[in-house]
Amino acid sequence: MEKKLTLDDIAKKLGVSKTTVSRVISGKGRIGKETKEKVMEFIEKHNYTPNAIARGLAQSKTYNIAVALHGDYTLADLPFFQKCIFGISEIAATANYHTINAIIKGDDISQLESIIDNRKVDGAILTRTLMSDKPAEFLKKKGIPFVTIGSSLDDEIVQVDNDHRNACKELVSILLMKGMKRIALIGGDEGHVVTQNRYKGFLDAFEAAEIPVGKDIIYLNVDSAVLSDKIVDNLLRMSVDCIICMDDLICLYVLNKLKREHVKVPSQIKVASFYDSTLLENNIPSITSLNFDINELGMVTCCTLLDLIEGKEIKQKTMLGYKVVLKESTK
């Protein structure tokens, strides 16, 4: 295998200093035209470093983007992040970009800070938006181009999201039209913007139908099977018509509890989910849910970030579609 050239090799071959070669590649500093042409000609001839890297140095670009991932994701979140990252990587590769993952754990954004402070990337993607969004505030302060996957409360931030609010409204509206009036809602962390949007969509449907919302059968911040079991016990005593879960992990908790209590779905109680993942794909009966194209979400987000990096005109907020998938669990 042919030895890969280094800056020092090029400098010795051309009889110039290593600093001169570095300045020619980076485009920084005053270098004579003849020397510059000689160095660039040698680089092209010997294919020194991948073209994207050489081009990046000349334009002060890294050809890397950071993807911020939250370390507290659950089993239900994993398929979402996998599909999303695949979509991001697919588009990044077409532009000769690479992705660098930064793990965020609670308020600890040190990995993201290190990547940005060491100028390792040209832009960043945040894969979750929060009501109090420390990663977004940090990136804004640093002035680095970034895009969020999910809606943000900050209108200055470039956002790409699925239309969760209208999707949830449409699903709940259909269930109300099917005669279900006492519809319970079980959701996750209300510090996540997506939780708030799903909740608003739920309320929108009742308002549009002019049906009172049963606030006593709405539960948020549910983060365990134990808590979910207690809630289901309450809901069964209150004889609700349907239980809607904000995500499939909560829905799995609910279904397992109903099976243990020998409560039949859908004859005794209906069940639906605001998200459709692989967790419930083999469940009997099949679960009514909302379907989002997560691969498309990742691809559109990456395209938007690359356009932002290039200074192109972009939409401040892009909303992608959804499908309401009615199945056996709400018949």
Secondary structure by P-SEA (a helix, b strand, c coil): ccccccaaaaaaaacccaaaaaaaaaccccccaaaaaaaaaaaaaaccccaaaaaaaaaccccbbbbbbbccccccaaaaaaaaaaaaaaaaaaacbbbbbbbbccccaaaaaaaaaaccccbbbbcccccccaaaaaaaaaccccccccccccccccccccaaaaaaaaaaaaaaaacccbbbbbbcccccaaaaaaaaaaaaaaaaacccccccccccccccaaaaaaaaaaaaaacccbbbbccaaaaaaaaaaaaaacccccccbbbbbccccccccccccbbbbcccaaaaaaaaaaaaaaaaaaccccccccccccccccccccc
